[in-house]
Amino acid sequence: MNGALLSQEEATRLNPNDPRPHLEQARLLYAQGDLNAALEQLAQALTKNPNYAPAYAEQAFVLGRLRAFTEAQQALTSALSLAPLVGEYHALAGHLFTLQEAWSAARQALQTALELGVVSAETHSELATSLNRLATLPGQSSRPTLPWRWTRAPSMPGCN
């Protein structure tokens, strides 16, 4: 086991009710390619704090990687209901919609992410792709349909 995982285990031992060490362990396990173990750590984080939006967002990211889009959107809906002004969560939603070729929803999510201050080449690229696809698809509505209500704000305080 590497030093980073040992440090996270020690953090968990010292503060067993803190979900953050589980989130960090999940990120380390993801980086090592162990997506199922990462999901287990995220489930533990959410057991410690069921209102911990970063764990839901990370869960959505991992599930999206596994192409479990329904579950990913459920997790992301939870993250967004807890922290609707985190632009990175909207960018992740846009990415998941792009993977599913849900162009209208992708466009709205990505535009919201940019309005909330996300600075990302990937976000701009996926927005361009969704706009191009919407322009070329016959009968495609310009109005998105989303599984959650989007909230916009001019600025966002830091979120952890």
GROMACS elastic network, one bead per residue, 0.5 to 0.9 nm:
[ bonds ]
;  ai    aj funct       b0    kb
    1     4     6  0.84045   500
    1     5     6  0.66242   500
    1     6     6  0.69757   500
    2     5     6  0.56085   500
    2     6     6  0.64579   500
    2     7     6  0.88606   500
    3     7     6  0.61067   500
    3     8     6  0.86337   500
    4     7     6  0.51171   500
    4     8     6  0.62997   500
    4     9     6  0.86872   500
    4    25     6  0.81851   500
    4    28     6  0.77201   500
    5     8     6  0.50534   500
    5     9     6  0.61786   500
    5    10     6  0.86247   500
    5    24     6  0.86446   500
    5    25     6  0.62534   500
    5    28     6  0.72304   500
    5    29     6  0.85107   500
    6     9     6  0.50626   500
    6    10     6  0.62364   500
    6    11     6  0.86782   500
    7    10     6  0.50363   500
    7    11     6  0.62137   500
    7    12     6  0.86639   500
    7    21     6  0.88772   500
    8    12     6  0.62244   500
    8    13     6  0.86071   500
    8    21     6  0.53379   500
    8    22     6  0.74517   500
    8    24     6  0.70757   500
    8    25     6  0.61981   500
    9    12     6  0.50535   500
    9    13     6  0.62079   500
    9    14     6  0.86983   500
    9    21     6  0.73264   500
    9    22     6  0.84404   500
    9    25     6  0.80884   500
   10    14     6  0.61630   500
   10    15     6  0.86077   500
   10    21     6  0.88376   500
   11    14     6  0.51379   500
   11    15     6  0.61362   500
   11    16     6  0.78441   500
   11    18     6  0.86454   500
   11    20     6  0.89237   500
   11    21     6  0.61775   500
   12    15     6  0.52202   500
   12    17     6  0.77198   500
   12    18     6  0.70433   500
   12    19     6  0.82648   500
   12    20     6  0.84861   500
   12    21     6  0.58140   500
   12    22     6  0.74818   500
   13    16     6  0.54841   500
   15    18     6  0.57417   500
   15    21     6  0.89070   500
   16    19     6  0.80783   500
   16    48     6  0.82920   500
   17    45     6  0.87724   500
   17    48     6  0.56048   500
   17    49     6  0.79418   500
   18    21     6  0.68359   500
   18    22     6  0.80999   500
   18    45     6  0.76153   500
   18    48     6  0.65221   500
   18    49     6  0.76815   500
   19    22     6  0.54953   500
   19    23     6  0.65031   500
   19    24     6  0.89938   500
   19    42     6  0.84283   500
   19    44     6  0.74227   500
   19    46     6  0.68902   500
   19    47     6  0.80746   500
   19    48     6  0.55508   500
   19    49     6  0.62495   500
   19    52     6  0.76214   500
   19    55     6  0.81913   500
   20    24     6  0.62373   500
   20    25     6  0.85388   500
   20    45     6  0.68982   500
   20    52     6  0.89154   500
   20    54     6  0.89482   500
   20    55     6  0.83854   500
   21    24     6  0.50682   500
   21    25     6  0.60250   500
   21    26     6  0.84630   500
   21    41     6  0.88924   500
   21    45     6  0.78913   500
   22    26     6  0.60264   500
   22    27     6  0.86136   500
   22    38     6  0.87312   500
   22    40     6  0.89477   500
   22    41     6  0.51572   500
   22    42     6  0.61990   500
   22    43     6  0.85654   500
   22    44     6  0.66170   500
   22    45     6  0.52615   500
   22    46     6  0.89665   500
   22    55     6  0.86704   500
   23    26     6  0.50347   500
   23    27     6  0.63519   500
   23    28     6  0.87978   500
   23    38     6  0.83618   500
   23    41     6  0.66407   500
   23    42     6  0.58375   500
   23    44     6  0.87129   500
   23    45     6  0.63247   500
   23    54     6  0.78731   500
   23    55     6  0.61110   500
   23    58     6  0.78633   500
   24    27     6  0.50374   500
   24    28     6  0.63098   500
   24    29     6  0.86337   500
   24    41     6  0.87118   500
   25    28     6  0.50642   500
   25    29     6  0.61050   500
   25    30     6  0.84708   500
   25    38     6  0.71606   500
   25    41     6  0.66613   500
   25    42     6  0.85291   500
   26    29     6  0.50842   500
   26    30     6  0.60089   500
   26    31     6  0.85534   500
   26    34     6  0.88532   500
   26    35     6  0.81925   500
   26    37     6  0.71596   500
   26    39     6  0.68013   500
   26    40     6  0.78093   500
   26    41     6  0.53151   500
   26    42     6  0.61812   500
   26    58     6  0.83851   500
   27    30     6  0.50128   500
   27    31     6  0.61754   500
   27    32     6  0.86396   500
   27    38     6  0.67534   500
   27    58     6  0.81313   500
   28    31     6  0.50884   500
   28    32     6  0.63251   500
   28    33     6  0.87728   500
   28    34     6  0.88284   500
   28    38     6  0.78557   500
   29    33     6  0.63114   500
   29    34     6  0.52371   500
   29    35     6  0.67307   500
   29    36     6  0.86833   500
   29    37     6  0.65471   500
   29    38     6  0.53040   500
   29    41     6  0.88360   500
   30    34     6  0.53791   500
   30    35     6  0.52159   500
   30    36     6  0.84641   500
   30    37     6  0.79516   500
   30    38     6  0.56560   500
   30    39     6  0.87193   500
   30    62     6  0.76878   500
   31    34     6  0.75498   500
   31    35     6  0.85570   500
   32    35     6  0.83181   500
   33    36     6  0.88609   500
   33    38     6  0.88136   500
   34    37     6  0.55287   500
   34    38     6  0.62845   500
   34    39     6  0.88776   500
   35    39     6  0.62320   500
   35    40     6  0.87015   500
   35    62     6  0.66500   500
   35    63     6  0.85172   500
   35    65     6  0.86394   500
   35    66     6  0.81170   500
   36    39     6  0.50774   500
   36    40     6  0.63515   500
   36    41     6  0.88214   500
   36    62     6  0.87521   500
   37    41     6  0.63575   500
   37    42     6  0.86987   500
   38    41     6  0.51755   500
   38    42     6  0.63006   500
   38    43     6  0.86946   500
   38    59     6  0.83631   500
   38    62     6  0.78379   500
   39    42     6  0.50002   500
   39    43     6  0.61573   500
   39    44     6  0.86353   500
   39    58     6  0.87632   500
   39    59     6  0.64046   500
   39    62     6  0.72221   500
   39    63     6  0.81702   500
   40    43     6  0.50706   500
   40    44     6  0.63281   500
   40    45     6  0.87357   500
   41    45     6  0.62434   500
   41    46     6  0.87122   500
   42    46     6  0.62461   500
   42    47     6  0.85593   500
   42    55     6  0.57783   500
   42    56     6  0.76869   500
   42    58     6  0.76023   500
   42    59     6  0.63975   500
   43    46     6  0.51146   500
   43    47     6  0.61820   500
   43    48     6  0.87514   500
   43    55     6  0.81067   500
   43    56     6  0.89225   500
   43    59     6  0.83058   500
   44    48     6  0.63645   500
   44    49     6  0.87027   500
   45    48     6  0.51629   500
   45    49     6  0.62853   500
   45    50     6  0.78145   500
   45    52     6  0.77860   500
   45    55     6  0.66411   500
   46    51     6  0.72526   500
   46    52     6  0.65057   500
   46    53     6  0.88917   500
   46    55     6  0.66216   500
   46    56     6  0.77322   500
   47    50     6  0.58732   500
   48    52     6  0.87159   500
   49    52     6  0.55612   500
   50    53     6  0.82663   500
   50    55     6  0.89235   500
   50    56     6  0.89483   500
   51    55     6  0.88204   500
   51    56     6  0.87087   500
   51    78     6  0.85180   500
   51    79     6  0.83510   500
   51    82     6  0.68226   500
   52    55     6  0.57763   500
   52    56     6  0.69583   500
   52    79     6  0.77636   500
   52    82     6  0.78333   500
   52   160     6  0.88045   500
   53    56     6  0.51733   500
   53    57     6  0.62602   500
   53    58     6  0.86596   500
   53    76     6  0.86396   500
   53    78     6  0.71191   500
   53    80     6  0.74395   500
   53    81     6  0.84237   500
   53    82     6  0.58930   500
   53    83     6  0.64644   500
   53   160     6  0.83696   500
   54    57     6  0.50363   500
   54    58     6  0.60702   500
   54    59     6  0.84237   500
   54    79     6  0.68230   500
   54    83     6  0.88865   500
   54    89     6  0.89118   500
   54   159     6  0.85913   500
   54   160     6  0.68550   500
   55    58     6  0.50971   500
   55    59     6  0.59871   500
   55    60     6  0.85572   500
   55    75     6  0.87966   500
   55    79     6  0.78719   500
   56    60     6  0.61729   500
   56    61     6  0.86656   500
   56    72     6  0.88562   500
   56    74     6  0.88557   500
   56    75     6  0.50952   500
   56    76     6  0.60961   500
   56    77     6  0.84345   500
   56    78     6  0.64370   500
   56    79     6  0.51975   500
   56    80     6  0.88560   500
   57    60     6  0.50257   500
   57    61     6  0.62826   500
   57    62     6  0.87831   500
   57    72     6  0.85507   500
   57    75     6  0.65229   500
   57    76     6  0.54168   500
   57    77     6  0.87200   500
   57    78     6  0.81281   500
   57    79     6  0.55638   500
   57    80     6  0.82515   500
   57    89     6  0.65471   500
   57    92     6  0.80829   500
   58    62     6  0.62624   500
   58    63     6  0.85246   500
   58    75     6  0.85793   500
   58    76     6  0.85478   500
   59    62     6  0.52229   500
   59    63     6  0.60303   500
   59    64     6  0.83948   500
   59    71     6  0.89422   500
   59    72     6  0.69599   500
   59    75     6  0.63924   500
   59    76     6  0.78930   500
   60    63     6  0.50949   500
   60    64     6  0.59051   500
   60    65     6  0.85294   500
   60    68     6  0.88685   500
   60    69     6  0.82796   500
   60    71     6  0.72884   500
   60    73     6  0.65374   500
   60    74     6  0.77333   500
   60    75     6  0.52258   500
   60    76     6  0.54537   500
   60    79     6  0.87919   500
   60    92     6  0.82405   500
   60    93     6  0.87803   500
   60    96     6  0.88407   500
   61    64     6  0.50892   500
   61    65     6  0.63108   500
   61    66     6  0.87945   500
   61    72     6  0.69178   500
   61    75     6  0.89836   500
   61    76     6  0.84241   500
   61    92     6  0.72152   500
   61    96     6  0.83783   500
   62    65     6  0.50343   500
   62    66     6  0.64319   500
   62    67     6  0.86679   500
   62    68     6  0.88405   500
   62    72     6  0.78066   500
   63    67     6  0.61545   500
   63    68     6  0.52073   500
   63    69     6  0.67744   500
   63    70     6  0.88203   500
   63    71     6  0.67337   500
   63    72     6  0.50862   500
   63    73     6  0.88379   500
   63    75     6  0.87526   500
   64    68     6  0.56275   500
   64    69     6  0.55994   500
   64    70     6  0.88509   500
   64    71     6  0.82647   500
   64    72     6  0.55798   500
   64    73     6  0.84095   500
   64    96     6  0.64975   500
   64    99     6  0.86544   500
   65    68     6  0.75874   500
   65    69     6  0.88015   500
   66    69     6  0.81368   500
   67    70     6  0.87072   500
   67    72     6  0.82125   500
   67    96     6  0.89781   500
   67    99     6  0.87103   500
   68    71     6  0.56786   500
   68    72     6  0.60779   500
   68    73     6  0.87450   500
   69    73     6  0.59893   500
   69    74     6  0.84918   500
   69    96     6  0.72620   500
   69    97     6  0.88162   500
   69   100     6  0.80106   500
   70    73     6  0.52731   500
   70    74     6  0.63166   500
   70    75     6  0.87931   500
   71    74     6  0.50321   500
   71    75     6  0.62611   500
   71    76     6  0.85789   500
   72    75     6  0.51935   500
   72    76     6  0.61148   500
   72    77     6  0.85139   500
   72    96     6  0.81040   500
   73    77     6  0.58969   500
   73    78     6  0.85388   500
   73    93     6  0.75427   500
   73    96     6  0.79341   500
   73   147     6  0.81542   500
   74    77     6  0.50851   500
   74    78     6  0.64269   500
   74    79     6  0.88340   500
   74   147     6  0.89275   500
   75    78     6  0.51600   500
   75    79     6  0.63970   500
   75    80     6  0.87679   500
   76    80     6  0.60627   500
   76    81     6  0.84349   500
   76    89     6  0.72417   500
   76    90     6  0.87992   500
   76    92     6  0.82378   500
   76    93     6  0.71100   500
   77    80     6  0.51388   500
   77    81     6  0.60400   500
   77    82     6  0.86321   500
   77    93     6  0.89402   500
   77   147     6  0.77847   500
   77   148     6  0.64703   500
   78    81     6  0.51531   500
   78    82     6  0.63511   500
   78    83     6  0.86216   500
   79    82     6  0.52734   500
   79    83     6  0.60013   500
   79    84     6  0.75955   500
   79    89     6  0.73814   500
   80    85     6  0.77245   500
   80    86     6  0.76677   500
   80    89     6  0.67490   500
   80    90     6  0.78566   500
   80   148     6  0.84058   500
   80   150     6  0.84113   500
   80   151     6  0.89963   500
   81    84     6  0.57413   500
   81   148     6  0.83952   500
   81   149     6  0.86595   500
   83    86     6  0.59361   500
   83    89     6  0.84641   500
   83   159     6  0.82088   500
   84    87     6  0.80214   500
   84    89     6  0.80395   500
   84    90     6  0.83403   500
   84   150     6  0.73745   500
   84   151     6  0.60253   500
   84   152     6  0.78292   500
   85    88     6  0.88653   500
   85    89     6  0.83587   500
   85    90     6  0.85157   500
   85   113     6  0.88612   500
   85   116     6  0.68918   500
   85   151     6  0.69541   500
   85   152     6  0.67385   500
   85   153     6  0.66950   500
   85   155     6  0.78828   500
   85   156     6  0.58814   500
   85   157     6  0.83875   500
   86    89     6  0.56548   500
   86    90     6  0.70558   500
   86   113     6  0.79178   500
   86   116     6  0.71642   500
   86   117     6  0.89816   500
   86   118     6  0.89020   500
   86   156     6  0.67784   500
   86   157     6  0.85013   500
   86   158     6  0.83330   500
   86   159     6  0.72353   500
   87    90     6  0.51479   500
   87    91     6  0.62574   500
   87    92     6  0.86672   500
   87   110     6  0.88087   500
   87   112     6  0.70762   500
   87   114     6  0.70726   500
   87   115     6  0.78270   500
   87   116     6  0.50093   500
   87   117     6  0.64716   500
   87   118     6  0.57037   500
   87   156     6  0.81418   500
   88    92     6  0.61277   500
   88    93     6  0.85634   500
   88   113     6  0.63625   500
   88   116     6  0.85177   500
   88   117     6  0.88022   500
   88   118     6  0.64082   500
   89    92     6  0.50180   500
   89    93     6  0.62389   500
   89    94     6  0.86524   500
   89   109     6  0.89279   500
   89   113     6  0.76160   500
   90    94     6  0.61792   500
   90    95     6  0.85849   500
   90   108     6  0.88763   500
   90   109     6  0.51969   500
   90   110     6  0.63592   500
   90   111     6  0.85407   500
   90   112     6  0.64850   500
   90   113     6  0.50231   500
   90   114     6  0.87688   500
   90   116     6  0.87886   500
   90   150     6  0.87931   500
   91    95     6  0.61861   500
   91    96     6  0.86783   500
   91   106     6  0.87404   500
   91   109     6  0.63164   500
   91   110     6  0.52874   500
   91   111     6  0.84174   500
   91   112     6  0.78806   500
   91   113     6  0.51683   500
   91   114     6  0.79789   500
   91   118     6  0.76655   500
   91   123     6  0.63397   500
   92    96     6  0.62028   500
   92    97     6  0.85649   500
   92   109     6  0.82897   500
   92   110     6  0.83296   500
   92   113     6  0.87423   500
   92   123     6  0.88257   500
   93    96     6  0.51271   500
   93    97     6  0.61317   500
   93    98     6  0.85007   500
   93   105     6  0.85523   500
   93   106     6  0.71328   500
   93   109     6  0.60901   500
   93   110     6  0.76909   500
   94    97     6  0.50607   500
   94    98     6  0.60172   500
   94    99     6  0.86308   500
   94   102     6  0.89525   500
   94   103     6  0.87818   500
   94   105     6  0.70845   500
   94   107     6  0.68206   500
   94   108     6  0.75756   500
   94   110     6  0.50559   500
   94   111     6  0.86549   500
   94   113     6  0.83372   500
   94   123     6  0.78618   500
   94   126     6  0.76694   500
   94   127     6  0.80655   500
   95    99     6  0.62835   500
   95   100     6  0.87402   500
   95   106     6  0.69189   500
   95   109     6  0.85746   500
   95   110     6  0.79202   500
   95   122     6  0.87403   500
   95   123     6  0.77310   500
   95   126     6  0.70842   500
   96    99     6  0.51568   500
   96   100     6  0.64615   500
   96   101     6  0.86912   500
   96   102     6  0.86763   500
   96   106     6  0.77201   500
   97   100     6  0.50456   500
   97   101     6  0.60392   500
   97   102     6  0.50214   500
   97   103     6  0.68166   500
   97   104     6  0.85849   500
   97   105     6  0.63498   500
   97   107     6  0.86546   500
   97   109     6  0.84332   500
   98   102     6  0.59371   500
   98   103     6  0.62897   500
   98   105     6  0.84012   500
   98   106     6  0.56120   500
   98   107     6  0.85729   500
   98   126     6  0.69442   500
   98   127     6  0.87694   500
   98   129     6  0.83612   500
   98   130     6  0.71408   500
   99   102     6  0.77554   500
  100   103     6  0.82821   500
  101   104     6  0.88296   500
  101   106     6  0.79980   500
  101   130     6  0.81539   500
  101   133     6  0.88239   500
  102   105     6  0.57097   500
  102   106     6  0.60305   500
  102   107     6  0.86674   500
  102   130     6  0.82924   500
  102   144     6  0.88468   500
  103   107     6  0.60008   500
  103   108     6  0.86781   500
  103   127     6  0.88869   500
  103   129     6  0.83470   500
  103   131     6  0.74679   500
  103   133     6  0.67689   500
  103   134     6  0.63298   500
  103   140     6  0.89158   500
  103   144     6  0.81102   500
  104   107     6  0.51404   500
  104   108     6  0.64016   500
  104   109     6  0.87016   500
  104   130     6  0.71390   500
  104   131     6  0.82164   500
  104   134     6  0.70095   500
  104   140     6  0.81849   500
  104   141     6  0.73620   500
  104   142     6  0.63752   500
  104   143     6  0.64670   500
  104   145     6  0.71307   500
  104   146     6  0.87430   500
  105   108     6  0.52720   500
  105   109     6  0.61507   500
  105   110     6  0.85245   500
  105   130     6  0.89170   500
  105   143     6  0.82961   500
  105   145     6  0.59815   500
  105   146     6  0.58940   500
  106   109     6  0.52205   500
  106   110     6  0.59899   500
  106   111     6  0.84176   500
  106   126     6  0.79842   500
  106   127     6  0.72186   500
  106   130     6  0.64870   500
  106   144     6  0.82113   500
  107   110     6  0.52734   500
  107   111     6  0.60139   500
  107   112     6  0.84939   500
  107   126     6  0.81621   500
  107   127     6  0.56398   500
  107   128     6  0.84626   500
  107   129     6  0.88146   500
  107   130     6  0.57065   500
  107   131     6  0.67038   500
  107   134     6  0.88844   500
  107   144     6  0.78328   500
  108   111     6  0.51628   500
  108   112     6  0.60888   500
  108   113     6  0.85815   500
  108   127     6  0.87067   500
  108   143     6  0.86531   500
  108   144     6  0.66583   500
  108   146     6  0.88094   500
  108   150     6  0.88033   500
  109   112     6  0.51262   500
  109   113     6  0.62054   500
  109   114     6  0.87906   500
  109   127     6  0.88994   500
  109   146     6  0.89526   500
  109   150     6  0.80849   500
  110   114     6  0.63112   500
  110   115     6  0.86246   500
  110   123     6  0.62561   500
  110   124     6  0.77261   500
  110   126     6  0.76086   500
  110   127     6  0.59076   500
  111   114     6  0.51524   500
  111   115     6  0.61738   500
  111   116     6  0.86156   500
  111   123     6  0.86579   500
  111   124     6  0.87551   500
  111   127     6  0.72266   500
  112   116     6  0.61509   500
  112   117     6  0.87664   500
  112   118     6  0.89481   500
  112   150     6  0.80631   500
  112   151     6  0.83189   500
  112   152     6  0.67275   500
  113   116     6  0.51172   500
  113   117     6  0.65558   500
  113   118     6  0.55503   500
  113   119     6  0.86828   500
  113   123     6  0.79601   500
  114   117     6  0.51334   500
  114   119     6  0.68588   500
  114   120     6  0.84741   500
  114   123     6  0.77571   500
  114   124     6  0.81961   500
  115   118     6  0.73540   500
  115   152     6  0.76179   500
  115   153     6  0.77881   500
  115   154     6  0.70687   500
  115   155     6  0.84243   500
  116   152     6  0.72073   500
  116   153     6  0.66366   500
  116   154     6  0.63901   500
  116   155     6  0.60505   500
  116   156     6  0.68171   500
  117   154     6  0.84237   500
  117   155     6  0.72812   500
  117   156     6  0.80514   500
  118   123     6  0.79627   500
  119   122     6  0.89293   500
  119   123     6  0.76781   500
  119   124     6  0.83915   500
  120   123     6  0.52086   500
  120   124     6  0.64791   500
  120   125     6  0.86219   500
  121   124     6  0.51823   500
  121   125     6  0.60257   500
  121   126     6  0.85660   500
  122   126     6  0.60271   500
  122   127     6  0.84196   500
  123   126     6  0.52410   500
  123   127     6  0.60791   500
  123   128     6  0.85922   500
  124   127     6  0.50432   500
  124   128     6  0.61418   500
  124   129     6  0.86283   500
  125   128     6  0.50857   500
  125   129     6  0.62303   500
  125   130     6  0.86876   500
  126   130     6  0.61459   500
  126   131     6  0.85677   500
  127   130     6  0.51142   500
  127   131     6  0.61224   500
  127   132     6  0.85294   500
  128   131     6  0.51334   500
  128   132     6  0.60866   500
  128   133     6  0.85581   500
  129   132     6  0.51096   500
  129   133     6  0.61065   500
  129   134     6  0.85397   500
  130   133     6  0.50761   500
  130   134     6  0.60415   500
  130   135     6  0.85347   500
  131   134     6  0.51066   500
  131   135     6  0.61659   500
  131   136     6  0.87582   500
  132   135     6  0.51243   500
  132   136     6  0.63838   500
  132   137     6  0.87755   500
  133   136     6  0.51961   500
  133   137     6  0.60450   500
  134   137     6  0.54263   500
  134   138     6  0.82970   500
  134   140     6  0.63002   500
  134   141     6  0.78995   500
  134   142     6  0.72439   500
  135   138     6  0.81006   500
  135   140     6  0.81552   500
  135   142     6  0.89387   500
  136   140     6  0.84972   500
  137   140     6  0.55822   500
  138   141     6  0.88177   500
  140   143     6  0.87030   500
  141   144     6  0.72099   500
  145   148     6  0.87964   500
  146   149     6  0.71565   500
  146   150     6  0.83579   500
  152   155     6  0.88333   500
  153   156     6  0.72249   500
  156   159     6  0.83003   500
